[in-house]
Amino acid sequence: MSEARAVFDRLLPARLRVARAASAYAPANIALSKYWGKRDTALNLPQNSSLSISLGKWGTTTRVAPAAADRLVFNEEELPADAPAARKLWDFIALWRRDQTLPLDIVTANTIPTAAGLASSASGFAALTRALDEAFDLSLDAALLSQIARFGSGSASRSLWHGFVRWNRGDAADGSDSFAVPLELRWPAFRIAIVPVDTGPKAQSSRDGMGHTLRTSPLYETWPAQAEADCAAMEAAIMAQDFAVLGPLAEANALAMHATMMAARPALMYLKPASWAVLERVWGARADGAAIFATMDAGANVKLIFLADALDAVASAFPEAEVIAPFRD
C-alpha cells in the first residue's frame, strides 16, 4: 500500500458515494514566505512552513457531478485522460476513490488572466478538494481538507481560504500535522501587483527544481531554518499590520530562495534578464520613497506588495502591472 493511499484510507470513509453535484471556488495564492524543498516527496511534506496571501477573484471554480464515465472539461475544452493536466487530476481523484467505481463529470475554469503567467494548480486542486468533499457528502473539517489538497499541489493546502494563510511544516512522519491555517486578520490596505515577464511554460517544474536544489546546492543547508524563522517573523508583522517589517522580509526571503537555486550544480535559474530589470525598477522606486517590495516564485514573473497609499507610485513605475486588492476582490 502506498504512503499516500494509507493517508486517504485514514482520512476518508472506506466506501464513498456521489451524493450530489457540487461546485466550489478557490483563490490562487502568492507565498510571501516561501516553501522550497520537500522532506518527504510521497506525502508532499515541506522542509519548512510557508505563508501566503490569496488573490481574491483570481482563482478556479470547479463543478463535480455523477456521470456514466469520467470526463474533464477545462476552460471549456474537453481534455483527454492522457493529457498531462488531466493525468495529474485523475491521479489525485484516484486517491479519493481507492479502486471504487465512481465516475465523475468535472468542469473547471480559471479566472486567472493567461497574460499574468500565474500557475493555477493551487487554486485548481483546492477548488476540486472542496467540490469533492461536498459531492461525497463528507463535511471534512478544514485541517483534513488542507491535508488532502496538499497531495494535489503543496500550495493548494493554502488556497482553501481567502486572505493570509500559513501552511505549518509539521513534524509527524505521516503528515497529520502538516496543514494550513488562515490568519484571523483583514488588512484592507494591502495590495499585490503582478508584473508579467514570461507567461510560457517553465523549462523545469517546481517539483524537479526543488529536488535538484536540495540535492546539489551548497547553500541549501541553511535554507530551512532561515525560512522557518522568516515565516514566524512575517506572521508577527502581518498580525501587527507592520508593513515596514513585512515588505523587506518578504523580498529577502524570495531572493534567498532564488540564491539557493542559482548555487545548485548545475545552476537553476528561473529569473530572466527582464525579471532583474523589474527588480531594478522596484529598487529605484524605493530609492524615490515608495514602499514597494518584490517577491518571486519559481518562475520569471515578479509580484509586488505594497499598501494602498503607494498605488500611484506603482501605476507610474509599473504601468503593465495587474493590481489586486485581496480583501476587496
Helices and strands as residue ranges (DSSP letters): H 3-11, E 22-33, E 38-40, E 45-46, E 50-66, E 71-74, E 77-78, H 84-97, E 104-110, G 114-116, H 121-135, H 142-149, G 154-158, E 164-167, E 180-182, E 190-195, H 206-216, G 220-222, H 223-239, H 243-262, H 273-287, E 293-295, E 302-307, G 308-310, H 311-317, E 322-324
